[in-house]
């Protein structure tokens, strides 16, 4: 998984936050994954690095979104995140 920080996409101050799925840490940094239902039959998986959005993907079901989140977690663990 390639990590980069976009110029200005910080985690939104949302009164209805998404579902926290996992957090990983390395060298004083934290990567978190969040899942949101954005419409009937539409889910979005967000990955944040210290509150900066580094990845998001829209999927058609919760099952697909959870599988995608797990793929991202495994890739990060392979890179040394714990």
N, C-alpha and C positions, 0 to 999 in steps of 0.2 A: 504494500500500500504506500503510495507516494504522499508525503505530507507537505503541505504548503499553506501559508496563511494568506487568504485573500485580503485585499486592501482594507475593507471596512465592514465585514459581515460579523458583527458581534452577536452573541446570543440575545434574542429579543426579550425585552421585559414584558412577558406575556402573563396576563392574569390567570390563564389556564395553561399551565406548563404541561409538557408532554410527559410520558411515562419513562422514568429513568431505567435503563436496561443494565448498564454496566459502566464501570470506571476502571481505568488502568493508569499506572504511574511509572515514571522513569525520570531520573535526574531532576527532580523537583517540579516536573510538569505533570499535568493530569489530562487524560483524554476520556471523554464521556460520550455515551451513546444514549439518544433519546428517541422515542417513538411517538408519533402523533397521528391520530385519525383526523384527516383534513376534510373528508367528505364521505358520504356513504360509498363504500367500496374503494376508498383511496386512503392509503397510509403513506407517511413519509418518515424515513429514518434519517436522523441528524447525528453527525459526529462532530464534537467540539474539542479543540485543543486549547485549554485554558480559556474557555468561553469564546474562542474564535471558531466560527463555522469552517470546517475544513472539508466536509463532505456531506452531501444529502442525496437521497434517492427516493423517488416516488414509486410506490408499488401498489398492486391492485388488491392485495389481501394482507391481513395481519400475519398469516403464516409466512408469506413471502418476505414481509418486512422483518420478521424475527429471524428468518434464515439469513437474510442479507446482513443483519446486525451481527449475527454469530460469525459469518465469514470475515467481517471486518475485525472482530475481536481476535479471531484466530490468527489473522495476518499480523496484527500488532504484537501478539504474544510471540510469534516467530521472530519478530524484530527486536525482542528483548523487553517489551512492556510487561508489567506484572500488576 
